[in-house]
Amino acid sequence: MHIKVGYELIYDCPQPTPMLLMLNIHYSRAGDLVMPDHLVTSPSVPVRAYRDLFGNWCSRIVAPAGLTRINTSAIVRDTGIPDVVVPDACQHPIEELPEEALLFLLASRYCETELLTQIAGTLFNDTAPGWGRVQAICDFVHHHIEFDYQKARPTRTAWEAYNERVGVCRDYAHLAITLCRCMNIPARYCTGYLGDIGMPPPYGTMDFAGWFEAYLGGQWYTFDARNNIPRIGRVLIARGRDAVDVAITTTFGPNTLRSFTVVTDEVTWTG
């Protein structure tokens, strides 16, 4: 199957404003790009690109005073297979974890393990280590938080999401990641495209999505505490410790986001 993905962001800046953009599809899906996701700005400005510490592809621009439009459109080839489920994937003792996974056991900006460790132990000590434990965490978070765009807040942490019991996909991911880390399971935040392919209507307004990956059985597996069922057509943009590391845009100056549109649709490709 083929998926059309893309976005349009329109910013209004009162003065020239430096921006960091994390808006390109992750290198792990490079071989699936039938039509590449070239970043386009209007008015045209120089774009400098680099890879961050996590391997994510990032861009730098200086948006001029006034309106700046940032957009792309791409076609991605996808298997059409739902997220993999491996019930017998084991949990590794910490001493057996690879060094690159250890960072994802630690507290981070939105994931305060020190505040949730005792709660995590009370909730999940009696669960079987491994896939079942991560799924139990997802089940808990899925039912504990009420999804509500109107109550979204960019500063909400996992601890606050646990106590407020409301949030959006990033809050589900942050709380699940934190509870996994509290149970000594490496977990990392993911952002990308996730449409409604294979789901019954009605469909909501499309947005970038947040989910997470847990390290089990020698590899990273996708989990999604918000949807809490295997989904079709995830297109990864970036991975990191939490939402700080994978912010779609980071601006260094006053600005107003005038328009925000995301597209994720299954299409027939004949090119």
SULBELZI-V844554 format. One line per field, one symbol per residue. phi: phi as a letter, one per 20 degrees, with the letter a starting at -180 (. if undefined). A space follows every 50 residues. Layout:
phi=???
This chain:
phi=.ccecrbbdcdddfbgcfcdcccdffgfdgfefecfeffcccffcfcddb defdnfeccccdfffoecdcbbbbddecfmefgfccgefeeeggfeffgf efgedefbgdceffedfffffffcfeefgoggfffffffffgeedefbgf dfbfefefffffeembrcgffgffffgfffffemdgbceccrebedgndf fedeffbfdcbbcdeblnbececbffelbgcdnfcfdbcafafgfcgfcc ddqfaceebbcccbcfcedcf
